[in-house]
């Protein structure tokens, strides 16, 4: 029996990706083929297109449908204080070095809906660093960035978020950072005022600042080796000497083109310090 995923061939995916570059300027060619086929197939089935050619035509001619497609293709799985040990390492091993800087610039690349950006902002506040920090939050998907800008999230998972916050070394009652109403939590403007939110395509856009810390967690796992190297080179160009780079638990600098310029600060939590 033919499954939805195997019914779309690699050649068809290639044609679709070329369309997206030509028409919309979005380049997904470095994404792993297995992940792409799975997500394109799901979109194809949900939208009930009669043929793959019909999908290609619609995506070339409808900006609204294309934005829906980007929502489906990009991966938006995140949470507050995801992997608490990572945030504890950030606070205990990176923040003391940032303390010596007169001004701190942090880039959250591929930030999705922004829960991890707020997590970092909260810990910076507790370390007395937020006032002289700017957190640049970027993602390819403008839709998820609207959630970050509003700072409003469903309360359903906030009990777990509070537990993760405490495990990450949180010093206050987590509820001090948000107001709850009608099943939603809204973070305070004090955190939002230190954030610069913008679309940025890691595949095609260049460096736009020099940072002391870059955080990009669980994004590179969806890229092939070539694109991983390209993105890591972009991060290297965007990081000042002796700056820090943090990746996800299944990601690594090992065997990358930039590996020789970094030393692991916390190998377990995937944080590296730039040495050159």
C-alpha positions in Angstrom: 0.0 0.0 0.0 1.3 3.5 -0.9 1.6 5.8 2.1 1.0 9.6 1.7 4.7 10.2 2.4 6.0 7.9 -0.3 3.4 9.1 -2.9 5.4 12.3 -3.3 8.7 11.8 -5.0 12.0 13.5 -4.3 11.9 15.1 -7.8 8.6 16.7 -7.1 9.8 18.1 -3.8 12.8 19.5 -5.7 10.5 21.3 -8.2 8.4 22.7 -5.4 11.4 24.0 -3.5 12.6 25.7 -6.7 9.2 27.3 -7.1 9.4 28.7 -3.6 12.8 30.2 -4.2 11.8 31.8 -7.5 8.4 33.1 -6.3 8.8 33.8 -2.5 12.6 33.8 -2.0 12.4 31.1 0.7 15.0 28.4 0.4 14.2 25.1 2.1 16.7 23.0 0.0 19.0 22.4 2.9 16.2 20.8 5.1 16.5 17.0 5.4 14.4 15.3 2.7 12.7 12.9 5.1 11.4 15.7 7.3 10.4 17.8 4.2 8.5 14.9 2.5 6.6 14.2 5.7 5.5 17.8 6.2 4.7 18.6 2.6 2.7 15.3 2.4 0.7 16.3 5.5 0.0 19.8 4.0 -1.0 18.2 0.7 -3.5 15.9 2.4 -4.9 18.5 4.8 -5.6 20.9 1.9 -7.0 18.1 -0.3 -5.3 19.1 -3.5 -6.3 16.9 -6.4 -2.7 16.7 -7.7 0.8 17.8 -6.7 0.8 20.1 -9.7 -2.2 21.8 -8.2 -0.3 22.4 -4.9 2.6 23.9 -6.8 0.4 26.2 -8.8 -1.5 27.4 -5.6 1.7 28.0 -3.7 3.1 30.1 -6.5 -0.1 32.2 -6.8 -1.4 32.6 -3.2 0.6 34.5 -0.6 -1.9 33.5 2.1 -1.5 29.8 1.3 2.3 30.1 1.2 2.2 31.5 4.7 0.1 28.6 5.8 2.7 26.3 4.2 5.6 27.9 6.1 3.6 27.3 9.3 3.5 23.6 8.4 7.0 23.2 7.1 8.8 25.0 10.0 9.0 23.2 13.3 7.5 25.2 16.2 8.0 23.0 19.3 9.2 24.9 22.3 8.5 25.6 26.0 9.5 27.7 29.0 12.9 26.6 30.5 13.1 23.6 28.2 15.8 21.3 29.6 16.2 23.2 33.0 19.9 22.0 33.4 20.7 24.0 30.3 19.4 27.2 31.8 21.2 26.5 35.1 24.4 26.1 33.1 23.7 29.4 31.3 23.1 31.2 34.6 26.1 29.7 36.4 28.7 29.5 33.7 27.9 32.1 31.0 26.2 35.0 32.9 29.2 35.7 35.2 31.2 36.4 32.1 28.5 38.5 30.6 28.5 40.5 33.8 31.8 42.0 32.8 30.3 43.5 29.6 28.9 47.1 29.6 26.2 46.0 27.1 25.0 42.5 26.3 23.6 41.4 23.0 22.0 37.9 22.8 20.6 36.3 19.6 17.8 33.7 19.9 17.9 32.3 16.4 14.9 30.2 15.3 13.1 31.3 18.4 9.6 30.0 17.4 6.8 31.4 19.6 9.4 32.8 22.1 9.0 30.8 25.3 12.8 30.3 25.5 13.4 34.0 24.9 11.2 34.9 27.9 13.0 32.2 29.9 16.4 33.8 29.2 15.0 37.3 29.9 13.7 36.1 33.3 17.1 34.7 34.3 18.9 37.8 33.1 16.5 39.9 35.3 17.3 37.7 38.3 21.1 38.1 37.6 20.7 41.8 37.5 21.7 41.9 33.8 18.4 42.6 31.9 18.6 46.3 32.0 21.8 46.3 29.9 20.8 43.4 27.7 19.1 43.2 24.3 17.6 39.9 23.2 17.3 39.6 19.4 14.5 37.1 18.7 14.3 35.9 15.1 12.5 33.2 13.2 11.7 32.5 9.5 8.0 32.3 10.4 6.3 35.7 11.0 3.2 34.1 12.4 5.0 32.6 15.5 6.8 35.9 16.1 3.4 37.6 16.7 2.9 35.3 19.7 6.3 36.3 21.0 5.5 40.0 20.5 2.2 39.7 22.4 3.7 37.6 25.2 0.4 35.8 25.7 0.4 32.0 26.2 -2.2 29.4 27.3 -2.1 28.7 31.0 -2.4 24.9 30.5 1.3 24.2 30.7 2.3 26.8 33.3 2.5 24.4 36.2 5.1 22.5 34.3 6.8 25.7 33.3 7.0 26.8 37.0 8.6 23.5 38.0 11.1 23.8 35.2 11.8 27.4 36.3 12.6 26.2 39.8 14.8 23.4 38.5 16.7 26.0 36.3 17.6 27.9 39.5 14.7 30.4 39.5 14.7 32.7 42.6 11.2 34.0 42.8 7.6 32.8 42.5 7.2 32.2 38.7 3.8 33.9 38.8 5.5 37.2 39.6 6.4 37.5 35.9 3.0 37.3 34.4 -0.7 38.1 34.9 -3.3 35.4 34.4 -6.7 36.0 32.9 -9.3 33.9 31.1 -7.0 30.9 30.7 -4.0 32.8 29.4 -0.9 34.3 30.9 0.6 37.6 29.7 4.3 38.4 30.5 5.1 41.9 31.7 6.4 44.7 29.5 9.6 44.9 31.5 10.7 41.7 29.7 9.3 42.6 26.3 11.1 46.0 26.3 14.4 44.3 26.1 13.5 42.2 23.0 14.0 43.0 19.4 11.8 40.8 17.3 12.3 40.2 13.6 12.0 37.7 10.8 15.3 36.2 9.7 16.0 33.3 7.4 19.0 31.3 8.6 19.3 29.7 5.1 19.6 32.9 3.1 20.0 36.0 5.4 23.4 37.2 6.6 24.8 38.4 9.9 23.2 41.6 11.3 25.1 42.3 14.6 27.9 41.1 16.9 26.7 39.1 19.9 28.1 37.9 23.1 25.8 34.9 23.2 23.9 33.1 20.4 21.2 30.5 21.3 19.8 28.2 18.6 18.4 25.1 20.1 16.9 22.2 18.2 16.9 23.9 14.8 20.0 22.4 13.1 18.7 18.9 13.5 16.3 19.6 10.7 19.1 20.7 8.3 21.4 18.6 6.2 25.2 18.7 6.8 25.8 21.4 4.2 23.2 23.8 5.6 24.3 23.1 9.2 27.8 24.2 8.2 26.4 27.3 6.5 24.4 28.3 9.6 27.2 27.6 12.0 29.5 29.8 9.9 26.9 32.5 10.1 26.9 32.2 13.9 30.6 32.3 13.9 30.6 35.5 11.9 28.0 37.0 14.3 29.8 36.1 17.5 32.4 38.3 19.1 35.7 36.8 20.3 35.2 34.9 23.5 31.5 34.8 22.9 29.3 31.8 23.6 27.2 29.5 21.3 24.5 27.3 22.7 22.8 24.5 20.7 20.2 21.8 21.4 20.8 18.5 23.1 21.2 16.5 19.9 23.3 19.1 18.1 27.0 19.6 18.0 29.9 21.6 16.6 31.9 18.4 16.2 33.1 17.8 12.6 31.8 21.3 11.6 33.9 23.9 9.7 34.1 26.1 12.8 34.8 23.5 15.4 38.5 24.4 15.7 37.6 27.9 16.9 35.5 26.7 19.9 36.0 24.9 23.2 33.2 23.2 25.1 32.1 25.2 28.2 29.5 22.6 29.1 29.6 19.6 26.7 26.6 18.1 28.4 24.5 21.2 27.9 26.0 22.0 24.5 27.5 25.4 25.2 30.8 26.4 23.5 33.1 29.4 24.0 34.7 31.0 21.0 38.5 31.0 21.3 39.5 32.6 18.0 
